Amino acid sequence: MSFLRKMFSGKASAEDPRRYVIEAMLGAMEADGDLQDEEVTTFEGNLAGNTLFEGLTPEELSRLTDQAADAIREAGGGKKRLPEIAKHLPSRQQRLSAYALACEICVADKQLQESEIDFLESMQEAFGLAEGEAKEVFEAARKHSGLLTLEEKTEKMKTLMPKFVQCMALMAAADGEVHHEERLSMRNVLKKIPDMAVLVPGDLDKAMDAAFDAAVGKDAPTELAQIAKVIENVNDRYWTAVYVMIIALADGKTDWREVKYLDALRKSFALTEEQMDAAITTARQFPAVDLGGDAP
């Protein structure tokens, strides 16, 4: 089973992330105010043949499409729905998937209107996508290979995920020790982050155990400097900050050690304060997890 299929699998529900992916495509379709046959064909082709929508019955697809269309109509257009779409697609790969499919819609008729450019730029901003990453996805969609690019990104992400987990564990160990409850809490949080689906449960547990064992007693700035040599891409570094902030926000408390650690991460990863502000905004959009028990 592919990563995207795992992320978007299951029966449709009112808050199904695929509904918001459909909203992104419908918003792209109405962006220029003129519905083209090529756009309709691309939209229908994605619903019928894209791995994101595998397993959904025609009735479920129709219901999700109706819900998406109603939401856009009530909001007064797809552009006005972008903040809400971003809220319900908080993870990196969810946003890249939606952006890629919206790009495919916009370029389907071989023309890109000013209003479509404005819609895609607004989506990029609402999704917090870096310029280089958005351009890469757009160019891939223009060549009808958007999801191939996402699968390639997924493979790269799979190799980096243990490093992301290591950064989270270092923050948990900032007070000099890691309690069993902290391990359980972090596991609950990680399982709620869709991007972590690149690792099967056993691999995720191994990555967590190794990260925690390696984190205790280590100097965080020194370790972060070493990790930065592996996580070189600015987009990967930005999303590392997002993942760490999800952990920091999970307990609902602000600890000075967390603040100090996040500043060390910012410096080691050469992130700007603006990027850190954007990261915390994105982190707050992830579903909350009850740290007192199993993840819901």
C-alpha positions as CSV (number, residue, x, y, z in Angstrom):
1,M,0.0,0.0,0.0
2,S,1.4,3.4,-1.0
3,F,2.0,6.2,1.5
4,L,-0.7,8.4,-0.1
5,R,-3.2,5.5,0.0
6,K,-2.5,4.9,3.7
7,M,-2.9,8.6,4.5
8,F,-6.2,9.0,2.7
9,S,-7.6,5.5,3.2
10,G,-10.9,4.4,4.9
11,K,-14.5,5.1,4.5
12,A,-15.7,8.7,3.9
13,S,-16.8,10.8,6.8
14,A,-17.9,14.4,7.3
15,E,-14.3,15.5,8.1
16,D,-12.6,13.2,5.6
17,P,-9.4,15.0,4.4
18,R,-10.3,13.9,0.9
19,R,-13.3,16.2,0.9
20,Y,-10.9,19.1,1.4
21,V,-8.6,17.8,-1.4
22,I,-11.8,17.9,-3.6
23,E,-12.5,21.4,-2.4
24,A,-9.0,22.4,-3.6
25,M,-9.7,21.0,-7.1
26,L,-13.2,22.6,-7.3
27,G,-11.7,25.9,-6.2
28,A,-9.1,25.6,-9.0
29,M,-11.9,24.8,-11.5
30,E,-13.9,28.0,-10.7
31,A,-10.9,30.2,-10.3
32,D,-11.1,31.7,-13.8
33,G,-14.9,31.9,-13.8
34,D,-15.1,29.7,-16.9
35,L,-15.5,25.9,-16.6
36,Q,-13.5,24.2,-19.3
37,D,-14.1,20.6,-20.6
38,E,-10.4,19.8,-20.0
39,E,-10.8,20.8,-16.3
40,V,-13.8,18.6,-15.9
41,T,-12.1,15.7,-17.5
42,T,-9.0,16.1,-15.3
43,F,-11.2,16.4,-12.2
44,E,-13.2,13.3,-13.0
45,G,-10.1,11.4,-14.0
46,N,-8.5,12.2,-10.6
47,L,-11.5,11.0,-8.7
48,A,-11.7,7.8,-10.7
49,G,-8.0,6.9,-11.0
50,N,-6.0,8.7,-8.3
51,T,-4.7,6.6,-5.5
52,L,-5.9,9.1,-3.0
53,F,-9.5,8.2,-3.7
54,E,-9.1,4.4,-3.9
55,G,-11.6,2.4,-1.9
56,L,-14.4,5.1,-2.0
57,T,-17.6,4.0,-3.6
58,P,-19.3,6.2,-6.3
59,E,-21.8,7.2,-3.7
60,E,-19.1,8.3,-1.2
61,L,-17.3,10.3,-3.9
62,S,-20.5,12.0,-4.9
63,R,-21.3,12.9,-1.3
64,L,-17.8,14.3,-0.7
65,T,-18.0,16.3,-3.9
66,D,-21.4,17.7,-3.0
67,Q,-20.1,18.7,0.5
68,A,-17.1,20.3,-1.1
69,A,-19.2,22.2,-3.6
70,D,-21.6,23.4,-1.0
71,A,-18.8,24.7,1.2
72,I,-17.3,26.6,-1.6
73,R,-20.6,28.1,-2.6
74,E,-21.5,29.1,0.9
75,A,-18.1,30.8,1.4
76,G,-18.4,32.8,-1.8
77,G,-15.7,31.0,-3.8
78,G,-12.8,28.6,-3.5
79,K,-10.2,31.3,-2.6
80,K,-12.2,32.2,0.5
81,R,-12.2,28.5,1.6
82,L,-8.4,28.2,1.5
83,P,-7.8,28.9,5.2
84,E,-10.4,26.3,6.2
85,I,-9.0,23.8,3.7
86,A,-5.5,24.3,5.2
87,K,-6.9,23.8,8.7
88,H,-8.3,20.4,7.7
89,L,-5.2,19.4,5.7
90,P,-2.4,20.2,8.3
91,S,0.3,17.7,7.2
92,R,2.9,18.4,4.6
93,Q,2.0,15.6,2.2
94,Q,-1.7,16.3,2.4
95,R,-1.1,19.9,1.4
96,L,1.3,18.9,-1.4
97,S,-1.2,16.4,-2.7
98,A,-4.0,19.0,-2.7
99,Y,-1.8,21.7,-4.3
100,A,-0.6,19.3,-7.0
101,L,-4.1,18.3,-8.0
102,A,-5.2,22.0,-8.0
103,C,-2.2,22.7,-10.3
104,E,-3.3,19.9,-12.7
105,I,-6.8,21.4,-12.9
106,C,-5.4,24.9,-13.6
107,V,-3.1,23.8,-16.4
108,A,-5.5,21.2,-17.9
109,D,-6.6,23.6,-20.7
110,K,-3.0,24.6,-21.6
111,Q,-3.7,28.1,-20.4
112,L,-3.1,29.7,-17.0
113,Q,-5.3,32.7,-16.4
114,E,-4.3,35.5,-14.0
115,S,-7.1,34.5,-11.7
116,E,-5.8,30.9,-11.6
117,I,-2.3,32.2,-10.8
118,D,-3.8,34.3,-8.0
119,F,-5.7,31.2,-6.6
120,L,-2.6,29.0,-6.6
121,E,-0.5,31.7,-5.0
122,S,-3.2,32.1,-2.3
123,M,-3.2,28.4,-1.8
124,Q,0.6,28.3,-1.5
125,E,0.4,31.0,1.1
126,A,-2.5,29.4,3.1
127,F,-0.6,26.0,3.0
128,G,2.7,27.5,4.1
129,L,4.5,26.0,1.1
130,A,7.9,27.4,0.3
131,E,8.5,28.9,-3.1
132,G,10.9,26.3,-4.4
133,E,8.7,23.4,-3.3
134,A,5.5,24.9,-4.8
135,K,7.4,25.6,-8.1
136,E,8.6,22.0,-8.2
137,V,5.1,20.6,-7.7
138,F,3.6,23.0,-10.3
139,E,6.2,22.0,-12.9
140,A,5.6,18.4,-12.2
141,A,1.8,18.9,-12.5
142,R,2.4,20.8,-15.8
143,K,4.1,17.7,-17.1
144,H,1.3,15.4,-15.7
145,S,3.6,13.8,-13.2
146,G,2.6,15.6,-10.0
147,L,2.0,12.5,-7.9
148,L,5.1,10.8,-9.1
149,T,7.0,13.7,-7.6
150,L,5.1,13.3,-4.4
151,E,6.0,9.6,-4.2
152,E,9.6,10.5,-4.8
153,K,9.4,13.1,-2.0
154,T,7.8,10.4,0.2
155,E,10.8,8.1,-0.3
156,K,13.1,10.9,0.7
157,M,10.9,11.7,3.7
158,K,11.0,8.1,4.8
159,T,14.8,8.2,5.1
160,L,14.7,11.5,7.0
161,M,11.9,10.5,9.4
162,P,14.1,9.0,12.0
163,K,16.0,12.3,12.2
164,F,12.7,14.2,12.6
165,V,11.9,11.8,15.5
166,Q,15.3,12.3,17.0
167,C,14.7,16.1,17.1
168,M,11.5,15.5,19.0
169,A,13.1,13.1,21.4
170,L,15.9,15.7,22.1
171,M,13.3,18.2,23.2
172,A,11.6,15.6,25.4
173,A,14.9,14.9,27.0
174,A,15.7,18.6,27.6
175,D,15.2,18.2,31.3
176,G,17.8,15.5,31.5
177,E,15.6,12.4,31.7
178,V,12.8,10.7,29.7
179,H,10.0,9.1,31.6
180,H,7.9,6.2,30.4
181,E,4.9,8.4,30.3
182,E,6.7,10.8,28.0
183,R,7.4,8.0,25.5
184,L,3.8,6.9,25.5
185,S,2.6,10.5,25.1
186,M,5.0,11.1,22.2
187,R,3.9,7.8,20.5
188,N,0.3,8.9,20.7
189,V,1.1,12.3,19.2
190,L,3.2,10.8,16.4
191,K,0.4,8.4,15.4
192,K,-1.8,11.4,14.9
193,I,0.5,13.1,12.4
194,P,-0.4,11.8,8.9
195,D,3.2,12.3,7.6
196,M,4.4,9.6,10.0
197,A,2.5,7.1,7.8
198,V,5.7,6.7,5.8
199,L,6.9,4.5,8.7
200,V,5.0,1.3,9.5
201,P,4.2,1.0,13.2
202,G,7.1,-1.3,14.0
203,D,9.6,1.1,12.3
204,L,8.1,4.1,14.1
205,D,8.5,2.4,17.4
206,K,12.1,1.4,16.6
207,A,12.9,5.0,15.5
208,M,11.4,6.3,18.7
209,D,13.2,3.9,21.0
210,A,16.5,4.6,19.3
211,A,15.9,8.4,19.4
212,F,15.1,8.4,23.1
213,D,18.0,6.2,24.0
214,A,20.3,8.4,22.1
215,A,18.9,11.7,23.4
216,V,19.4,11.3,27.2
217,G,22.4,13.1,28.5
218,K,23.3,14.7,25.1
219,D,23.9,18.4,24.5
220,A,21.0,19.4,22.3
221,P,22.7,22.2,20.3
222,T,25.6,19.9,19.4
223,E,23.2,17.1,18.4
224,L,21.1,19.5,16.3
225,A,24.1,20.8,14.5
226,Q,24.9,17.2,13.5
227,I,21.3,16.5,12.4
228,A,21.4,19.7,10.3
229,K,24.2,18.2,8.2
230,V,21.7,15.5,7.2
231,I,18.6,17.5,6.9
232,E,20.0,20.1,4.5
233,N,16.9,21.2,2.5
234,V,15.2,24.3,4.0
235,N,11.7,22.8,3.4
236,D,12.7,19.6,5.3
237,R,14.1,21.8,8.1
238,Y,10.9,23.8,8.3
239,W,8.7,20.8,8.6
240,T,11.1,19.4,11.3
241,A,10.3,22.5,13.3
242,V,6.6,21.9,12.7
243,Y,6.8,18.3,14.0
244,V,8.8,19.4,17.1
245,M,6.3,22.1,17.8
246,I,3.4,19.6,17.6
247,I,5.1,17.8,20.5
248,A,5.7,21.0,22.4
249,L,2.1,22.0,22.1
250,A,0.7,18.6,23.0
251,D,0.7,18.9,26.7
252,G,-0.8,22.4,26.7
253,K,2.0,23.9,28.8
254,T,5.0,26.1,28.0
255,D,8.3,25.0,29.5
256,W,11.3,27.3,29.4
257,R,13.4,24.3,28.3
258,E,11.2,23.8,25.2
259,V,11.6,27.5,24.4
260,K,15.4,27.2,24.7
261,Y,15.4,24.1,22.7
262,L,13.3,25.6,19.9
263,D,15.7,28.6,19.7
264,A,18.7,26.2,19.4
265,L,16.8,24.3,16.6
266,R,16.2,27.6,14.8
267,K,19.8,28.6,14.9
268,S,21.2,25.1,13.9
269,F,18.7,24.9,11.0
270,A,19.2,28.5,10.0
271,L,15.5,29.2,10.1
272,T,14.1,32.7,10.3
273,E,11.8,34.0,13.0
274,E,9.1,34.3,10.3
275,Q,9.6,30.6,9.4
276,M,9.3,29.7,13.1
277,D,6.1,31.8,13.4
278,A,4.6,30.0,10.4
279,A,5.7,26.6,11.8
280,I,3.9,27.2,15.1
281,T,0.8,28.3,13.2
282,T,0.8,25.1,11.2
283,A,1.5,23.0,14.2
284,R,-1.6,24.4,16.0
285,Q,-3.7,23.1,13.1
286,F,-3.0,19.4,13.9
287,P,-5.6,17.6,15.9
288,A,-5.0,17.6,19.7
289,V,-4.2,14.4,21.5
290,D,-5.2,13.4,25.0
291,L,-1.9,12.7,26.6
292,G,-3.5,11.0,29.5
293,G,-4.3,7.9,27.5
294,D,-4.5,6.3,24.1
295,A,-4.8,8.6,21.1
296,P,-8.4,8.9,20.0
